[in-house]
Amino acid sequence: MEESFARVETKYLLSAAQAEALECGLMQQGFSRSDFGSSRVQSLYYDTEDFALIRASLERPAYKEKLRLRAYGEPGTLSASFLEIKKKYRGVVYKRRTTLTLREAMEGLAAGWLPESTGQVGREILWMNSRYSLQPASVISYDRDAWFSKKEPGVRITFDRNLSFRDWALDLNSRDPGIFLIPADQRLMEIKTGGHLPLWLVSLLREADVHRTHFSKYGLAYQRYIRSESGRKERNDEKCSPVSLLMGA
């Protein structure tokens, strides 16, 4: 199955109190959480050996692209996944993805072959994979609450917590918790729209004293733990801890 869509995404780093205030405001506007409740989201990012994609992305160019494998649900039970290319051009995010089993996706990328059912998206993914000589680089995980409203079908708002990273145990079914990237009392909010924010939402953000920020989950992991010498030591200590070794087994 192929899917393609384009949207504008804005991000905000919040305290738990700000997130609670915004959620109350959303309920007053007729929004509600997804019927599935909180969802565990995991993304395996592919990159070059020297992390060329994320390094280029952090320079905030007019155009950038990523390849990732994403799955929803608790580790250990995952089977279905989305293999997707995420591109951003002048503030607009474009996603093209196809549905595969985890094994099909990972083995297919390693072998340079994907099923015919992936169609044009699969061919674009294989071209990108070959062009950059990509390899599994980092897993980003978090718990997500998604908010929707039938009255505002073009607006989707998510709150992420327990944001963590690891560049070991590069298997989305691993229960290894990794290293947490933001404090437990912080939330990352993303607003996804087709363009401008509704006026009521602008007012709600102003009342909660919330301000837009530039935030890349994978970018933060790279800057803090992969690129820096002190971060690499902390990462390696965590990787070799008895708990990580046990959970990654």
N, C-alpha and C positions, 0 to 999 in steps of 0.2 A: 504494500500500500504506500503510495506517495502522497506527501502533503507539502504544500508551499504556502507561505503567507508573509506579509510585510506589516510592520507596525513600528510605532515610536515607543521606546522604553525609557522611563526616567527612574532614578534610584535615590533612596533616602535612607540614611542610617539613623535609627531611632532608639530611644530608651524604651524600656518596657511600658512605662507610664504613657509616653507619647503614642505608642502602638495601641494601647488600650483605649485612649481617647479617640483615636482615628477609627477604630473598629466600632465604637459606639456611634460615631457620626455616620459611618457607612450603614449601620443598621437603620438609622433614622431616614436614610435615603433609599431604603428598600433593598439594600444589599444583604446577602447571606453567604455563609461559608459553603464551599463545595459540598455536595451530598456525600462525598467520600471522606470528609473530615480532613484531618492533617495527613499529609502524605510524605513519605521519605523519598527524597530525590537524590539520585547519585549520577554523576557525570564523569566519564573517563575521557580526559582530554588527550588528543594526539598532537605531537609536536616533533620538531627535528631534534637531533642529538644535542644541538647547542641552543635549543629553545628559541629558534628564530621567530616563530609565529607569535608567541606571547611577548617577546621583546619588541617586535614591530607594533603590536597592539598597544603596548604601554606608551608608545610615542604619540598616540592619538592621531593617527593619519586620517585622511578623508575616507579611505577605504581600508578595511581589514577583514580577515576571515579566520574561522576556526573550524576544526573538525572534532566532533565529540560523539561518544556513545552514551546514551542516557537511559536510565531505567527508573521505574517508580515502584515503591514497595520495600518491604523489609529484606535486608541481605539474608542469603541462605535459601530463599524461596523464589528468587527472580528467574524468569525465563524469557519473557518478551522484552524487547528494547527498541529504542529509536536511534538510528544512525543518522546524524544530521550535520549539514554544513550551515554554519551561522555566519552571515556576512553583514557588515554595517557600512553604509555609505551615506555620508553627510547627515548623520543623525537618525537614519531610517534603518531598522533591523530587518533583514531578509533571512528566512529560514526555509531550507529544503530538506526533508527527511523521509526516511523509509523505515518500515517496521521489519525487524528480523529477530530471531532468537539471539540470545547473548553469544552462543557458540558460533552461529552463522556469521555474526558481525565480526567478532574478534578473529576467527580463523580465516574469514574471507579477506579482511584487510591484510592479515599477515601473508596470505597467499596471493594477493592481488586479483582476487576473483570474487564476485558477488552474484547471487541468483538473478536470472533474467527478470524475475518478478519485480526487482528493484527499479527497473526501467531507466529513464533518463537521469533520475537522481542518483541511482547507483553508479552510473557511468561517470557522473560528475565527481562523486566521492572517490572513485578509483583513480580518476585523473589527478585529483588533488593529492591523494595519498602517494601516488607515484611521483608526481612533480617535486614534492618536498621530501620524499623518503621519510614519511612519518612513522612514528612508533608510539606506543602507550607511554604517557608522561606523568599524569597526575590524576588522582580521583578527588573530586570535590563533592561533599555530601552535606545535606541539611534537611531539616523538617520544614514543610511549607504548608501554610494555610492560604487558600485561594478564595477570593471573594468575587461574586458575580451578582448581576441584577438584570432581570428581563427588561426593565425600563431603560437600562443603559447597556445594551448588548456590545457596544464598541469599547467598553471600559472593563479591564480586568486588573485586579489589585492583589498582590501576594505579599505575605509576610514570612520571611525565612528566619529560622533560629537554629541553634546548635550547628553552626557552620564550621565544617572541618575539612582538613586536607591530609592527603598522604601521597607519597610517591613510591611507596612499596605496597605489596599485596594489591597489585593492579588488576583486581578481579572484583566486579561489582557485587558478587555474592560473598565477599569477605566481610566478616563482622568487625574487623579491626577498626576502632574508632578514629584513628589518626590524631592529628593535632588541631585543636580548636583555634579558629582564626579571629573570632570576635568574642567579647565577654558574654557570659550566659544571660545577662540582663539587657543585651542589645538585640535589635531586630533589623534586618535589611528589608525594606519595603520597595517593591517595584510596581510602577503603574504602567500598564500597557494600553495604548490607545491607537486609534488610526491617525491621530494628529494632535490637536490642541486639547488641553484639559477642560472639562466642563467648569463653568464658573463656580458652581457649588463646591466642587472639589478644590479649586484654588482657595476659596474662603476657608474650607476645612483645614487645609494645610497651613494657612496663615494663622488660624486660631490655635493650632497645636504647636506653633513655632517650629515648623518642620521645613528644612531647606534641602534642595536638590544637591546631590554629590556625585562625583565620578567614582565608581566602585566596580572593580573586576575581581571576582572570587579567585579565579585562577591567577590573575595578575598579582593579587595580594600574596598568595602562597608563593609565587615565584620570587617576589621582592623580599619577602620576610624570611623564607626558609630555604629556598633553592639557590638564590644568588648570593646572599650574604654569608660570610664565614661563620658568624655566631649562630645564625639560623640553621646552617647545615649541621653544626654540632648538636643543637637541640633536637633537630629532626632525627639525626642518627641515634641519639640517646633514646628517643621515643621508639624508633624503629626496632631497637635491640632490647627494649624492656621486656621482662617476662610476660606481661599482659599482652603486648603486641605480638610477641612470638606465638603465644597460645591462640589468640584470636585470629591470627593470620594463617594458622595451620589448616 
